[in-house]
Amino acid sequence: MNPKQTALVLIEYQNDFTSDGGTLHAAVKTVMDSTNMLANTLDLVKQARELGITIIHTPITFTDDYHELTAQPYGILKGVVDSRSFRKGSWGAEIVDVLKPEPQDIVIEGKRGLCGFASTNLDFILRSRGITSVALGGFLTNCCVESTMRTAYEKGYDVVTLKDCTATLSEEEQHLAVDKNYPMFSRPMNHDEFLAEVSGDRVVETASRGYNA
């Protein structure tokens, strides 16, 4: 993998998921802790920047009254509305401080649903920059990360899913997505395995290890 043609896509690392006091943090905390996903992502981003990998943030935001959505949302988006999550301008919608975008990073705007491509210009930006490989991490493992993975696969990108940089609502859902679904549409790796491949090294020493399934 050529780092200059590789993007790290960080999906919804926002306070409502990542941080104490976030509307959905309690729901994902157990799996966050078991995969060590936030610490692993910090290590990953640091090394990815040093390698020249493009860092792309894909937050999701809505107006305060969620008028972008149907009047009767259902499924995961109903949960977002009911919990009043990801409201534009709120602390909960902000990207967590430890992953605040740096000037050279790209922040994708317009994400209103699950797939990072569906309502945004993500594909345009990737192709404009000559990106052929994407590595995905974030929330939820079996929802927005998986939706983005499937579309990236369909669009012909070389897709890596970062097992130890993802979290969802339960261990059962985490393992099902990572063990059964991810291999169908991507090359699942832990973050140190990805860094080793993109840097050409056989081994990359990391300070934090997490999900090893």
C-alpha positions in Angstrom: 0.0 0.0 0.0 1.3 3.4 -1.0 0.8 5.9 1.9 0.4 8.7 -0.6 -2.6 6.9 -2.2 -4.1 5.9 1.2 -6.6 7.6 3.3 -7.6 6.9 6.9 -11.3 7.6 7.3 -12.4 8.3 10.9 -16.1 7.9 11.3 -18.0 9.8 14.0 -15.3 10.2 16.7 -17.6 12.7 18.3 -18.3 13.4 22.0 -21.7 11.9 21.9 -20.0 8.6 21.3 -16.5 9.0 22.7 -16.8 10.9 25.9 -18.3 10.8 29.4 -21.5 12.8 29.3 -22.1 12.0 25.6 -25.6 10.9 24.8 -24.5 7.5 23.5 -21.3 7.0 25.3 -22.7 4.6 27.9 -24.0 2.4 25.1 -20.6 1.9 23.4 -18.3 2.2 26.4 -18.0 -1.5 27.1 -16.8 -2.3 23.6 -14.7 0.8 23.4 -12.8 -0.4 26.5 -12.5 -4.0 25.2 -11.1 -2.9 21.8 -9.1 0.0 23.3 -10.3 1.8 20.2 -9.6 5.4 21.2 -6.0 4.8 22.4 -5.4 2.7 19.3 -6.8 5.4 17.0 -4.6 8.0 18.6 -1.5 5.9 18.0 -2.7 5.1 14.5 -3.3 8.8 13.5 0.0 9.9 14.9 1.9 7.3 12.8 -0.3 7.7 9.8 0.4 11.4 9.6 4.2 10.7 9.8 3.8 8.3 6.9 1.9 10.9 4.8 -1.4 9.2 4.9 -4.4 11.5 4.3 -6.5 11.8 7.4 -10.3 12.3 6.8 -12.9 12.9 9.5 -16.5 12.1 8.7 -18.7 13.4 11.5 -22.5 13.3 11.4 -24.6 16.3 12.3 -28.2 17.5 12.3 -30.1 20.6 12.9 -31.6 21.0 16.4 -35.0 19.8 15.2 -33.7 17.1 12.8 -35.7 18.4 10.0 -33.3 16.8 7.5 -34.9 13.4 8.4 -38.3 12.0 7.8 -41.0 13.0 10.3 -41.2 9.5 11.6 -37.6 8.1 11.7 -37.1 4.5 12.5 -34.1 2.2 13.2 -30.8 3.7 14.2 -31.8 7.2 13.2 -34.8 7.1 15.5 -32.3 6.4 18.3 -30.3 9.4 17.3 -33.4 11.7 17.4 -34.7 10.2 20.6 -31.4 10.8 22.4 -31.0 14.2 20.8 -27.5 13.3 19.6 -25.2 15.0 17.1 -26.9 18.4 17.0 -24.9 20.9 15.0 -23.2 23.4 17.4 -23.5 21.2 20.4 -20.6 19.8 22.4 -21.8 16.3 21.6 -21.4 16.8 17.9 -17.9 18.0 18.2 -15.0 15.8 17.3 -13.3 14.6 20.5 -10.5 16.9 21.6 -7.7 14.3 21.4 -8.5 13.8 17.7 -9.2 17.4 16.7 -8.5 17.8 13.0 -5.1 19.4 12.1 -4.8 21.9 9.3 -3.8 19.3 6.7 -6.7 17.0 7.6 -10.0 16.9 5.7 -13.4 17.2 7.4 -16.2 15.8 5.3 -19.5 17.8 5.6 -23.0 16.7 5.0 -23.1 13.2 6.5 -26.7 12.7 7.5 -27.1 8.9 7.4 -25.1 5.8 7.8 -22.7 5.5 4.8 -19.9 8.0 4.6 -20.4 8.3 0.9 -24.1 8.6 0.6 -24.8 12.3 1.2 -21.2 13.7 1.0 -18.5 14.4 -1.4 -16.2 11.8 0.1 -15.8 9.9 -3.2 -15.0 13.1 -5.1 -12.3 14.0 -2.6 -10.7 10.6 -2.6 -10.6 10.4 -6.3 -9.3 14.0 -6.7 -6.4 13.2 -4.4 -5.6 9.9 -6.2 -6.6 7.8 -3.2 -6.9 4.1 -4.1 -6.9 2.6 -0.6 -9.0 3.5 2.4 -8.8 2.3 6.1 -11.9 2.7 8.2 -12.3 3.1 11.9 -15.0 4.5 14.2 -18.6 4.0 15.2 -20.7 2.0 15.0 -18.8 -1.1 13.9 -21.9 -2.7 12.4 -23.6 0.4 11.2 -21.8 3.5 9.8 -18.4 1.8 9.5 -19.9 -1.3 7.8 -22.1 0.8 5.5 -19.1 2.9 4.4 -17.0 -0.3 4.0 -19.6 -1.9 1.7 -19.8 1.2 -0.5 -16.1 1.7 -0.7 -15.8 -2.0 -1.8 -18.5 -1.5 -4.5 -16.7 1.6 -5.7 -13.5 -0.3 -6.3 -11.3 1.0 -3.4 -8.8 -1.3 -1.6 -10.6 -1.4 1.8 -9.1 -2.1 5.2 -11.3 -2.2 8.3 -9.5 -1.6 11.5 -10.8 -4.1 14.0 -9.2 -2.5 17.1 -10.3 1.0 16.1 -14.1 0.3 16.1 -16.8 -0.1 18.7 -20.5 -0.8 18.8 -23.4 -1.6 21.3 -22.4 -5.1 22.4 -19.6 -7.6 22.2 -21.9 -9.9 20.2 -22.5 -7.3 17.5 -18.8 -6.4 17.4 -17.6 -10.0 16.9 -20.4 -10.7 14.3 -19.5 -7.7 12.2 -15.7 -8.2 12.5 -15.6 -12.0 12.1 -18.4 -12.5 9.5 -19.2 -9.3 7.6 -15.9 -7.4 7.4 -14.0 -10.2 5.5 -16.6 -10.2 2.8 -16.0 -6.5 1.8 -12.6 -5.6 3.2 -9.3 -6.8 4.6 -9.8 -6.6 8.4 -6.7 -5.7 10.4 -5.6 -4.4 13.7 -4.1 -0.9 13.4 -0.5 -2.1 13.8 -0.9 -4.6 11.0 -2.2 -1.8 8.8 0.7 0.4 9.7 3.1 -2.4 9.0 1.7 -3.0 5.5 1.5 0.6 4.5 5.0 1.4 5.7 6.5 -1.7 4.3 7.7 -2.9 7.7 7.1 -6.4 9.0 6.6 -5.2 12.6 5.4 -1.9 14.0 5.8 -1.4 17.8 2.8 0.2 19.4 2.1 1.5 22.8 -1.4 0.1 23.0 -2.9 -3.1 21.8 -6.6 -4.1 21.8 -8.9 -6.3 19.9 -7.1 -9.4 18.6 -10.0 -11.5 17.2 
